[in-house]
Amino acid sequence: MTAGVDLGPQAQAIRSDEDVVRVRQLVRAVAVAVKLSLVDQTKVVTAASELARNTLVYGGGGSVEVTTVDNGRRRGVQIVFVDSGPGIPDLDLAFTDGYTTGGGLGLGLSGARRLVDDFHIDTSAETGTRITVTKWSR
């Protein structure tokens, strides 16, 4: 275990811009602890930042859980974002580079998906959105 980093599941509320910063810091600490390369640390932190911001802005806030995973060959960081917002009505459109409903660059979801190894999304108007991403060590 790396000093100062709890490698068990760690939950964080996402209710403010400060929480988005905390998510970045938490993901970075866990990525370092599982020995991701500097490039992969940067990728997973960037993806987490984008998804945390989306959780806040489009989902009205929510939560994140960061944990380590091990598939017997490699270790990684798994991050689960959950909100109870309105869901994403058209996933294909939402994953189109340049598409945005908020005036940004429209690279959040599609960019985050490219930065991680595994990306899964469940979304509906009734239950909100749950996104699970994993970045594995090389």
C-alpha positions, 0 to 999 in steps of 0.5 A: 500500500502506498503511504497516505492512499486508501486503496479501497473504494472511495466515494466523493459527492459532486456538488460544486466546482471544488468537488470536481477538483477533489475528484481530480486529486483523488483519481491522481492519488489512486492512479499513482498508487497503482503505478500507472505511467505518467501519461496514463495518469494524465489521461485518467485524470482528464477523463475523470475531470470531464465526467465529474464536470458533466455530472455537475453541470448536466446531471445536477450533481451526483457522486463518484466512487474511485477504486482499484481493480486487478484482473490477475495480470494488471492493476487499474483504476475504476471510476463510477459516476452516478447522477439522478439527472434527466439522462442523456436522450440521444447517446449517439449524438452525445458521443459526436465530437463537437456536439454540446448542449452547454456551449463547450467544445463538445468533447467531454463524453467522446474525449473521456471515452478515448482516454480510458480503456473501458467505458460503460454508460447506462442512462435514462430519464427515470434513473439518471446516468451511471458511467463506469470507466477503467484505466489499466496499467500497461 
